[in-house]
Amino acid sequence: MTDSPKINNPESRFEFVSIASARAHQLLRGCLPKIEGSMQPARRAQQEVAAGVVARVDNVDGTDEDLTPAEPAATDK
């Protein structure tokens, strides 16, 4: 098994994967890449995290904005 590249931001491999995953989702939704690299969103996200141009952002209110519904749920009456 080879050693992973030096990672600037994350404190652990799990954190690296979590940040890269969130960034890959952003890239898939149309966000512009921050560095030149692979055309594949997941790989580009890993490259951005490894380069230190993407950092972890904690939600202050403790909610995940991606999990909130886009429209209010219909209620049965």
ChimeraX attribute file (.defattr): number of C-alpha atoms within 10 A of each C-alpha:
attribute: neighborCount
match mode: 1-to-1
recipient: residues
	/A:1	3
	/A:2	4
	/A:3	5
	/A:4	8
	/A:5	9
	/A:6	8
	/A:7	16
	/A:8	14
	/A:9	17
	/A:10	18
	/A:11	9
	/A:12	10
	/A:13	11
	/A:14	10
	/A:15	13
	/A:16	19
	/A:17	15
	/A:18	14
	/A:19	21
	/A:20	25
	/A:21	18
	/A:22	13
	/A:23	24
	/A:24	22
	/A:25	14
	/A:26	15
	/A:27	18
	/A:28	12
	/A:29	9
	/A:30	9
	/A:31	11
	/A:32	9
	/A:33	16
	/A:34	14
	/A:35	12
	/A:36	9
	/A:37	13
	/A:38	12
	/A:39	9
	/A:40	11
	/A:41	19
	/A:42	18
	/A:43	15
	/A:44	21
	/A:45	28
	/A:46	21
	/A:47	21
	/A:48	22
	/A:49	23
	/A:50	20
	/A:51	16
	/A:52	13
	/A:53	13
	/A:54	19
	/A:55	16
	/A:56	15
	/A:57	7
	/A:58	9
	/A:59	9
	/A:60	7
	/A:61	6
	/A:62	7
	/A:63	10
	/A:64	10
	/A:65	9
	/A:66	7
	/A:67	7
	/A:68	9
	/A:69	8
	/A:70	8
	/A:71	6
	/A:72	7
	/A:73	7
	/A:74	6
	/A:75	5
	/A:76	4
	/A:77	3
